[in-house]
Amino acid sequence: MHIPLFYAVSAALLLSGFSCLAQPLDATATGTANVADTPPVTAAAKDAVFTQEQLDQMLAPIALYPDPLLAQVLMATTYPGEVAEAVTWSKAHPDAKGDDAVKQVASQPWDPSVQALVAFPQVLATLGQDPVWVQRLGDAFLAQPDDVMGGVQRLRHQAQAAGNLQSNQYQNVTVQAAAPAATPAPAGSTSTIIIQPADPQVVYVPSYNPTTTYGTWPYPASPPVYYPPPPAYYPGSALLAGLAFGTGVAIIGSLWGDCDWGNNDIDIDVERYNNINRNNQITRNQNKWQHNAVHRDGVPYRDSKSREQYGRQLSGANQREAYRGDTAQRAQAREKARGSMEKHGIERPATSNREARDSARKAQSGTSASNRMQAGADRPKSSDRSQGSARNTRESQQTRNQTARAQDNLQARQATQKRPSASTGSARDNAFAGVRSPSQANAQANRGRASQASVQRPSASRSAGHQISRPSNPPARQRGGRR
């Protein structure tokens, strides 16, 4: 009776336990599923270097460039230091543009993407207005290429919706269905807007005000920055559909990159690249752009992923040389400068720590020898020493004479004060002492006048060694006596 009851109770407890455990397991599973859904979004937000708002703000001034020019700008901005050098070069050569300008900078130690930008001085003039913006743009393209390409498409759709992006005699604007791998910029958009020059050999760089071209800006707290176009490159241009086009730039091989919207990267036209970059040829397999950390010139990468990815491309001495900007061209320029310094009699700077130490030791030994020579030159000659000795002898004799006179005067005063009066025989000092002895008073007066005269006598006679006459002491028979 009890055994079946025991089994029944046990079965009931087991069923109730399983039912109780089922709910936490389901809840945990549900919670895990929810967590699994959310981490990708959280991780993406955490890993993102720039937000969508920041990307749109920095992409607005260039999002409407023709695709080949946009690709060159995105590549070049990953080397902000060299872009700054190209800006300086372009300012110094205002008439250089097109393929001729690119050939002029072939010897410059810049990445080919930076060299290509000198064909468009108006673009470099815009980039030169804000170096911080250039660096941020390049950092965004390295860290978030999908987001950058998606941001460009998002802005183009906004400009098109506002009626400010359409085909004309300067450019062809086409809308294509987005490739499956593409990340459409606007929510729900499945099309890609492509902008190409109307004439493949003439490129017109558009200029526009981002605050109005894209319609109502969706981020009032972060409006886009407007970089006014250089007037020299946009003479008397009128706004056409929100965009101003200046003088066209004739090119054949300067633009060798293009946007690959399907993969959110940049394709390279190998043939055009090799035609313009004679000093840096590539193979047909190198038709995808890769960032070259050597041309970073020590500018730090913004995110840890880029630092890890591109920092490993350089190791040891190569990384230090890239940080310092050391290249074969710059080493040759330094050697040329050293040769010029030697030619003009300027000491060459040391090229190593050992050379610097050796130079310092040589300089120190030379200084010591110079000091010894100077000391020998400053040592007095024998004739000067003899003259100085005679002069010192005269000065010593003069000093002894003055000391003797001072001692005699002091003794005379003491004797006068302590001599007892003749009338009283007292040893006490008296103001009337010596009144009854006129001869003694007269002798003391003469002594005082002689001392005063000796002090006032010209120093020339004393320095010559002349004896100073002093009055003799009165005879002993006259002391204290009467005449």
Secondary structure by P-SEA (a helix, b strand, c coil): caaaaaaaaaaaaaaaaaaaaaaaaaaaaaaaaaaaacaaaaaaaaaccccaaaaaaaacccccccaaaaaaaaaaacaaaaaaaaaaaaaaccccccaaaaaaaccccccaaaaaacccaaaaaaaaccaaaaaaaaaaaaacaaaaaaaaaaaaaaaaaaccccccccbbbbbcccccccccccccccbbbbbbbccccbbbbbbbcccccccccccccbbbbbbbccccccccccccccbbbcbbbbbcccccccccccccbbbbaaaaaaaccccccccccccbbbbbcccccccccccaaaaaaaaacccaaaaaaaaacccaaaaaaaaaaaaaaaaaccccccccaaaaaaaaaaaaaaaaaaaaaaaaaacccaaaaaaaaaaaaaaaaaaaaaaaaaaaaaaaaaaaaacccccccccccccccccccaaaaaaaaaaaaaaaaaaaccccccccbbbbbbbcccccccccccc
